[in-house]
Amino acid sequence: MSASAPKTAPKIALVLGAGGIAGYSFHAGSLAAIEQATGWDARTAEVVIGTSAGSSVGAVIRGNVSVSTLVDRILSVPTDYKGMDRLRRVAGRGESLFSARLPLPASPGLVVKELVGLDRPNLGRLLAGSLPVGVLNTEVLGEQADVLHPDGWPETKLWIPAVDLDTGEVTVFGRDHRHVAVGTAVAASCAIPAYFKPVEIDGRRFVDGGVRSLVNVDLLVDMDVDLVVVTSPLSLSRWSVANPLACVLRSLPGFQLRQEVAALDRAGIPTLVVEPNPTITRVMGPNAMDPTRMVPVLTASALAATELLETSVDTEILDLLRQAGKQLASPPDAPYPD
């Protein structure tokens, strides 16, 4: 009797949502917990979609930096001068966040388009067009990606959404427009409206991919994947009367996430969604760009994700991750970029 053919390794997609500096740590803690529990290395994902902070983490992972190396780097930040200096520049510490010019709308045309269009106005695009242009420089946002990807886009799929500030249209860099440097795409996807300057690419002004969606999960509806892992720093796993403000602020991102996950469900694609619980939202605090929150968020998210995997995740999903962990070979480790 012949031996049965080995199972094909599952195709697992990874979606990393927006969330600022705190979200960067949330991604790292969540992915570390998943790898510890199942053996699945996020670097072996079939496709990585990174929005805003998620684009930074996605570029690091696609640069073959292991999740454990990423975690070690975050843990070293309080004593690492270079690391903290970079985070302070990302957060705009020591710089004025206000322009001397009148706070005019960044894109009046986009505001008009949203208000008079046939479709229901998109709140993200409406805000992006209504708020004034940001003033912080975006160059620091793509520095790590430029170090890790000096020769262009990786062979494995890395998709980075950003939004045209004047038309509201999304461009998925890496899937489209691969002539754009990875670091430039990361900077565009991280350009929070009214905070960072828009990133000009081919004569167009781009801002944060979270303007379209804070996760952009629905970009995977037509993909041939067996599972989608989503880490969503700005939504909330469950409501808590102890923190009503966080519940209100996170309700729209949560609704958006569930709508997009439902689209995957209809397409027959299972999902593992990791979100902050009420404890993590308190640890994150009100300012997602506060670098002093990185280590507390990292540890809290790792603990919460571990508990989620042990108590609430479907066995079939865990089996897919374990199977992928056994069958997919991890790439050689790359150092974290200074």
C-alpha positions in Angstrom: 0.0 0.0 0.0 1.5 3.3 -1.0 2.0 6.1 1.4 -0.6 8.9 1.2 0.6 12.2 -0.4 1.5 14.9 2.1 -1.0 17.7 2.6 -0.3 20.9 0.8 0.8 23.7 3.1 -2.0 26.1 3.9 -1.9 29.5 2.2 -2.2 32.1 5.0 -2.7 35.8 4.4 -1.7 38.4 7.0 -3.5 41.7 7.5 -1.9 44.4 9.7 -4.1 47.3 10.5 -3.5 51.0 11.3 -2.7 52.0 14.8 0.3 54.4 15.2 3.2 53.6 17.4 1.1 51.7 19.8 -0.3 49.6 16.9 3.2 48.7 15.9 3.8 47.1 19.3 0.3 45.5 19.2 1.2 43.7 15.9 4.5 42.5 17.3 3.0 41.1 20.5 0.1 39.4 18.7 2.3 37.8 16.1 4.7 36.6 18.7 1.9 34.9 20.6 0.6 33.2 17.5 4.0 31.9 16.6 4.6 30.7 20.1 1.3 28.9 20.2 1.3 27.4 16.7 4.7 27.6 15.2 3.5 29.7 12.3 6.1 32.3 11.2 4.4 35.4 9.8 7.2 35.8 7.3 5.8 32.8 5.4 2.5 34.5 4.8 1.2 34.1 1.2 0.5 37.9 1.2 0.9 40.7 3.7 -1.4 43.7 3.6 -0.1 46.5 5.8 -2.0 49.7 6.4 -0.4 52.7 8.1 1.5 51.3 11.1 0.8 47.9 9.6 2.8 48.8 6.5 5.9 49.5 8.6 5.6 46.1 10.3 4.8 44.4 7.0 7.9 45.9 5.4 10.0 44.6 8.3 8.5 41.1 8.1 9.0 41.0 4.3 12.6 42.1 4.9 13.0 38.7 6.7 13.3 40.2 10.2 11.8 37.6 12.5 9.0 38.4 14.9 11.3 37.5 17.9 13.9 40.0 16.6 11.1 42.7 16.3 10.0 42.0 19.9 13.6 42.2 21.2 14.0 45.5 19.4 10.9 47.0 21.0 11.9 45.8 24.4 15.3 47.5 24.0 13.7 50.9 23.0 13.9 52.6 26.5 17.6 52.0 26.6 18.4 52.4 22.9 19.1 56.0 22.1 18.9 55.5 18.3 15.6 53.7 18.6 14.0 56.2 20.9 15.3 59.1 18.8 13.7 57.7 15.7 10.4 57.1 17.6 10.5 60.7 18.9 10.8 61.9 15.3 7.9 59.7 14.2 5.8 61.0 17.0 6.8 64.7 16.3 8.3 65.2 19.7 10.0 68.6 19.9 8.3 69.8 16.7 5.3 72.0 16.2 2.3 70.2 15.0 0.6 73.3 13.7 1.3 75.4 10.6 1.5 79.2 10.7 -0.9 79.2 7.7 -4.6 79.3 8.0 -6.0 75.8 8.7 -7.6 75.4 5.3 -9.0 72.1 4.1 -6.3 69.9 2.6 -8.5 68.9 -0.4 -11.7 71.0 -0.9 -12.4 69.0 -4.1 -12.4 65.7 -2.2 -14.9 67.2 0.3 -17.2 68.3 -2.4 -16.9 65.0 -4.2 -17.9 63.1 -1.0 -20.8 65.4 -0.2 -22.4 65.6 -3.6 -21.6 62.1 -4.9 -24.2 59.4 -5.5 -22.7 57.1 -2.8 -22.9 57.6 0.9 -20.0 59.9 2.1 -17.0 58.0 3.4 -16.1 59.4 6.8 -12.4 58.8 6.4 -12.1 60.5 3.0 -14.4 63.4 4.2 -12.1 64.0 7.2 -8.9 63.7 5.1 -10.2 66.4 2.8 -11.6 68.6 5.5 -8.6 68.7 7.9 -5.6 70.9 7.2 -2.5 69.6 5.6 -0.1 67.9 8.1 3.2 69.5 8.9 5.5 66.7 10.1 8.0 65.3 7.7 7.4 61.8 6.4 10.9 60.8 5.5 11.5 59.0 8.8 8.5 56.7 8.2 10.1 54.9 5.3 13.7 54.7 6.6 13.5 51.1 7.8 11.8 49.9 4.6 14.5 51.5 2.5 17.2 49.7 4.4 15.5 46.4 4.2 14.4 46.7 0.5 17.1 48.6 -1.3 16.5 46.7 -4.6 12.8 47.1 -4.7 9.8 45.1 -3.8 10.2 41.6 -2.3 9.3 38.5 -4.3 6.7 37.5 -1.8 3.6 39.7 -1.8 3.5 42.9 0.2 0.6 45.2 -0.4 0.5 48.7 1.0 -2.6 50.8 0.5 -2.5 54.6 0.4 -5.2 57.1 -0.6 -5.0 59.9 -3.2 -5.8 63.0 -1.2 -7.4 64.7 -4.2 -9.5 61.9 -5.6 -10.1 59.6 -2.6 -9.0 56.6 -4.7 -6.9 53.9 -3.2 -3.6 52.7 -4.7 -2.3 49.4 -3.4 1.5 49.7 -3.8 3.3 46.4 -4.3 0.3 45.0 -6.1 0.2 48.0 -8.4 2.8 50.7 -9.1 5.9 48.6 -8.2 8.2 51.2 -9.6 7.6 53.2 -6.3 10.2 52.4 -3.6 8.9 50.4 -0.6 10.0 53.1 1.8 8.0 55.7 -0.2 4.9 53.5 -0.1 5.3 53.0 3.6 5.6 56.7 4.2 2.5 57.3 2.1 0.4 54.7 3.9 1.5 56.2 7.3 0.9 59.8 6.4 -1.9 60.5 8.9 -4.0 63.4 7.7 -3.5 66.7 9.5 -0.4 65.2 11.2 2.1 64.2 8.5 2.6 65.9 5.2 1.1 64.1 2.3 3.6 62.1 0.2 3.9 63.2 -3.4 4.2 60.3 -5.9 4.0 60.8 -9.6 2.5 64.2 -9.1 -0.2 62.9 -6.8 -0.6 63.5 -3.0 -1.0 60.4 -1.0 -2.1 60.0 2.7 -2.7 57.2 5.2 -4.2 54.0 3.8 -6.5 54.0 6.8 -8.5 56.8 5.2 -10.1 54.1 3.0 -10.1 51.3 5.7 -8.2 50.8 8.9 -7.5 47.2 7.9 -8.3 46.8 4.2 -9.2 43.2 4.7 -11.6 43.2 1.8 -8.7 43.4 -0.7 -8.4 39.7 -0.1 -11.9 38.7 -1.2 -10.7 37.3 -4.5 -7.5 35.8 -3.2 -6.8 32.0 -3.2 -6.0 31.7 0.5 -7.0 29.2 3.2 -7.0 31.6 6.2 -6.6 35.3 6.9 -5.0 36.4 10.1 -5.9 40.0 11.0 -4.4 42.1 13.8 -6.5 45.2 14.3 -5.1 47.7 16.8 -7.9 50.3 16.6 -11.0 48.1 17.0 -12.2 46.5 20.2 -12.8 42.8 21.0 -15.6 43.6 23.5 -17.2 46.6 25.1 -16.6 47.6 28.7 -18.6 50.0 30.8 -15.4 50.8 32.6 -14.0 52.6 29.5 -17.0 54.1 27.6 -14.9 56.6 25.6 -12.7 53.9 24.1 -15.8 51.9 23.2 -17.3 54.9 21.4 -14.1 55.8 19.5 -13.4 52.2 18.5 -17.0 51.4 17.5 -16.6 52.7 13.9 -13.3 50.8 13.3 -14.9 47.7 14.8 -18.0 48.0 12.5 -15.8 48.5 9.5 -13.7 45.5 10.4 -16.7 43.2 10.8 -18.2 44.3 7.5 -15.0 43.4 5.7 -14.6 40.1 7.6 -18.2 39.3 6.6 -17.2 39.7 3.0 -14.5 37.1 3.5 -17.0 34.8 5.2 -19.3 35.1 2.2 -16.3 34.2 0.0 -15.7 31.1 2.1 -12.4 32.4 3.6 -12.0 31.8 7.4 -10.4 34.5 9.6 -8.5 34.8 12.8 -9.1 38.3 14.2 -6.9 39.7 17.0 -8.1 42.9 18.6 -7.4 44.9 21.7 -9.5 44.0 24.8 -10.5 46.7 27.3 -7.3 46.2 29.3 -5.1 46.8 26.2 -7.0 49.9 25.3 -6.3 51.3 28.7 -2.6 50.5 28.3 -2.6 52.1 24.8 -4.0 55.3 26.2 -5.6 58.1 24.1 -2.5 58.9 22.1 -1.5 56.1 19.6 1.7 58.0 18.8 3.1 57.9 22.3 6.4 56.0 22.1 6.5 55.4 25.9 3.5 53.0 25.4 5.4 50.5 23.2 6.7 48.1 25.8 3.5 48.0 27.9 1.4 47.4 24.8 3.7 44.7 23.5 3.5 42.7 26.7 -0.3 43.2 27.2 -1.1 42.3 23.6 1.1 39.1 23.8 -0.7 38.0 26.9 -4.2 38.8 25.5 -3.5 37.0 22.2 -2.2 33.9 24.1 -5.4 33.8 26.1 -7.5 34.2 22.9 -5.7 31.3 21.2 -6.1 29.1 24.2 -9.8 29.8 24.9 -11.6 31.2 21.9 -10.1 30.2 18.5 -11.7 27.5 16.4 -9.6 24.2 16.4 -9.6 24.1 12.6 -8.0 27.5 12.4 -5.3 26.5 14.9 -4.7 23.3 12.9 -4.2 25.4 9.7 -1.6 27.6 11.5 0.1 24.5 13.0 0.2 22.8 9.7 1.7 25.9 8.0 4.2 26.2 10.9 5.4 22.6 10.2 5.5 22.7 6.4 6.6 26.3 5.5 10.3 26.9 5.9 11.2 30.2 7.5 13.7 32.4 5.6 17.1 33.2 6.9 16.9 35.8 9.7 17.8 39.4 8.8 18.9 42.0 11.4 16.6 44.7 12.5 17.5 47.9 10.6 19.1 50.7 12.5 
